[in-house]
Amino acid sequence: MNINELETEIFDIEDNQFEEKALAIFRFQAAYLPIYKQYIELLKIDLSKVNSIHQIPFLPISFFKSTEIYIQKKGAHQLPTLVFNSSGTTGQISSKHYVVNPEIYETSFLKIFQQFFGDVHQYCILGLLPSYLERGNSSLVYMVNQLIKKSEHASSDFYLDNQEKLYQVILELEKQQQPTLLFGVTYALLDFAEKYPMPLNYVKIIETGGMKGRREELTRKEVHSSLKNAFSLPQIFSEYGMTELLSQAYSLQNGIYETPNWLRILVRDLSDPLSIKSIGKGAINIIDLANQYSCSFIATDDYGEVFENHSFEINGRIEQSEIRGCSLLTV
């Protein structure tokens, strides 16, 4: 398999091609991703018998905290050009995602944005992501920054701590009837909602998760209810992403996330991590084909449910797992 051909090919795959591409990437990573190869060997898995995505071993997400995870292929070894760090909370070890080709990430999030929201040029893009901006090297900030640039709207920008300025900008955008998307970390959105409640008709809110110990932990339903009431909105959108992924899922209503064709959510049995299903409740496993040069097969610490059309919801965290900056306790 020529992995370079898959760099762009994955973004055009049909649903019925997913398993074939996933298995091709699996065999490539099993051969040239050292920690993944070692993990497979410890599990005593016979690669020749892996013929379904349900038989693929998923690397525990915690490995991103302790290991440099990227492809090391003799003769074609590419060093990472970008490293993303997870937010975590004080005292936690952050995850690191070593990105060999940032263009794959940019292609991924731009195509996903187009799928869910349309042409970025029609929007003003606002970012209320203070803790992520303060930390730097955040994959979320990288994405929103690129969307801000590509929107080319004069008011597209990050708003770190100046909520008064953000309020005035939003008032003007509403007056202009300018379609706008506000990406916001949860605690900052709730702070803003308390200080500046107002009816919104042209500004849509995309909640990215994250309390980071700044406020009392709330369920996603509670968060969205507060934001809907403060801004007179019928729905609050949500983004499901993480440092370890180069793709995102979005929820446009009722906390149900949908994915692009190159991202697939599966569930594993809590008592048997090798028991994997396409539909039902369990711990969340993710296949992100955009992670071609790191690991595409990740066993997360989230718990949720996957439905027949590949959509899913997150119901919380697995007991005793760390609370990550991008998570809420439950839907």
LINNORZI-V243462 format. One record per helix or strand. SS is the DSSP state (a for helix, b for strand). FROM is the first residue (numbers start at 1). TO is the last residue. If there is no record, write none. Layout:
[[SS FROM TO] [SS FROM TO]]
This chain:
[[a 3 12] [a 15 32] [a 34 42] [a 47 49] [a 53 55] [b 59 60] [a 63 66] [b 82 85] [b 96 99] [a 102 117] [a 120 122] [b 124 128] [a 130 135] [a 139 151] [b 157 158] [a 163 175] [b 180 184] [a 186 195] [b 203 207] [a 220 231] [b 237 240] [b 249 251] [b 257 258] [b 263 269] [b 272 277] [b 280 288] [b 297 306] [b 312 317]]
